[in-house]
Amino acid sequence: MNLLPYAQAGGQASLSAGESLLHHPLVARLPDWDDMAWLIQQTRLPVLLKGILHPLDVAPALQAGAAGIIVSNHGGRVLDTVPATLEVLPRIVAAVDGRIPVLVDGGIRRGTDILKALALGASAIMVGRPILHGLAVAGAAGVAHVLNLLRSELEAAMVLTGCRTLADIHTSLLMPCREDTA
Ligand SMILES: Cc1cc2nc3c(=O)[nH]c(=O)nc-3n(C[C@H](O)[C@H](O)[C@H](O)COP(=O)(O)O)c2cc1C
């Protein structure tokens, strides 16, 4: 995410010659796990940590008091070569071992994507750009239409895979194409 427009009073977005984003006060000290723990202690609301992509980050997230984890690789900008969220989801789910909900987003475009994410252990999924696209095309009705499509596609996928309830959606529905996702 480009933080500079928000950080500079004058709204100057570009760096001058010789300046580096790394030296900007807003990013020179990047948030760490102590900051997460502090933030979580400031509210009684559940705080879910978004952007977890590595199983080794699960323990510090739990230690900081996260109420949930959102496996996500998108922050408005995307770092090249980050893994797809569905690729890392099973490893995060295994590391969490049922202690807190694990949500996932990124590239969910149809009901079968939701079915696959739930089969890989997600507690819930989130959707970004399809909502924005619906909003851009038809406002609130467009957003409702996108949500309706996703729901009806998920229900069709459940019917076709013999799942009467969300709890019936299980890893056994999936045929692994790589050993490490088995
Ligand atoms: C225009 C735009 C801006 C975003 N800004 C942020 C952000 O500031 N912080 C963040 O955590 N995620 C941000 N995201 C990512 C979304 O929260 C979400 O993770 C992502 O859009 C989900 O993937 P999908 O769009 O493929 O459904 C942004 C996404 C878009 C499209």
The ligand as an ORCA input file, in Angstrom:
! r2SCAN-3c Opt
* xyz 0 1
  C      -8.675     -1.292     -3.944
  C      -8.304     -2.227     -2.817
  C      -7.743     -1.698     -1.679
  C      -7.389     -2.540     -0.621
  N      -6.827     -2.013      0.504
  C      -6.516     -2.828      1.532
  C      -5.959     -2.304      2.729
  O      -5.733     -1.114      2.879
  N      -5.670     -3.171      3.720
  C      -5.889     -4.521      3.593
  O      -5.607     -5.288      4.520
  N      -6.417     -5.040      2.461
  C      -6.732     -4.236      1.451
  N      -7.256     -4.763      0.302
  C      -7.399     -6.236      0.176
  C      -8.806     -6.676      0.590
  O      -9.063     -6.355      1.940
  C      -8.939     -8.188      0.429
  O      -7.944     -8.864      1.179
  C      -8.810     -8.630     -1.011
  O      -9.431     -7.690     -1.872
  C      -9.445     -9.994     -1.149
  O      -9.179    -10.529     -2.402
  P     -10.214    -10.435     -3.634
  O     -10.289     -8.994     -4.010
  O      -9.538    -11.279     -4.684
  O     -11.537    -10.984     -3.167
  C      -7.612     -3.936     -0.739
  C      -8.186     -4.450     -1.913
  C      -8.529     -3.611     -2.943
  C      -9.148     -4.203     -4.195
*
